[in-house]
Amino acid sequence: MSAQPVGGGPVDHPRVPKTIGGISNALRGSRRAQFFAELLEAQQGPELDGVLTAWWGRAMLDTDPDRDRVRAAAEAGTLPTTSMEEVLRRRQERGVR
């Protein structure tokens, strides 16, 4: 078993480029304005990197083709879940730390 991106294409070509333009183009509605507000206040360096990383994650979620289906399942209580203990057990079985 190998890790593959879910609906995002190859790892070196994510669905949303991790750039200011890529992130802003992917965000829905007022989230784009929130992104720019945080971006304009961030200091160059780790703070700016943190803003880009956080908003890139949100942009990836906004562009997930299964977003609406997953949200509906979560709201209906039908989204499959796994406990952390189960995740750790599976990882241990595969020899992953």
Backbone hydrogen bonds, N-H to C=O, Kabsch-Sander energy under -0.5 kcal/mol:
donor,donor_aa,acceptor,acceptor_aa,energy
7,G,5,P,-0.9
13,H,10,P,-1.7
19,T,17,P,-2.2
23,I,19,T,-2.7
24,S,20,I,-2.5
25,N,21,G,-2.3
26,A,22,G,-1.1
26,A,23,I,-0.5
27,L,23,I,-1.4
31,R,28,R,-1.7
32,R,29,G,-1.4
34,Q,30,S,-1.9
35,F,31,R,-2.5
36,F,32,R,-2.3
37,A,33,A,-2.3
38,E,34,Q,-2.3
39,L,35,F,-2.7
40,L,36,F,-2.6
41,E,37,A,-0.9
42,A,38,E,-1.1
42,A,39,L,-0.6
48,L,43,Q,-1.6
49,D,45,G,-2.7
50,G,46,P,-2.4
51,V,47,E,-1.9
52,L,48,L,-2.5
53,T,49,D,-2.5
54,A,50,G,-2.5
55,W,51,V,-2.5
56,W,52,L,-2.2
57,G,53,T,-1.9
58,R,54,A,-1.7
59,A,55,W,-2.5
60,M,56,W,-2.5
61,L,57,G,-2.0
62,D,58,R,-2.5
63,T,59,A,-1.6
64,D,61,L,-1.1
67,R,64,D,-2.0
70,V,66,D,-2.9
71,R,67,R,-2.5
72,A,68,D,-2.3
73,A,69,R,-2.3
74,A,70,V,-2.5
75,E,71,R,-2.7
76,A,72,A,-2.0
77,G,73,A,-0.8
77,G,74,A,-0.7
78,T,73,A,-2.4
79,L,73,A,-1.0
87,V,83,S,-2.1
88,L,84,M,-2.7
89,R,85,E,-2.4
90,R,86,E,-2.5
91,R,87,V,-2.4
92,Q,88,L,-2.5
93,E,89,R,-2.4
94,R,90,R,-1.6
95,G,92,Q,-1.2
96,V,91,R,-3.0
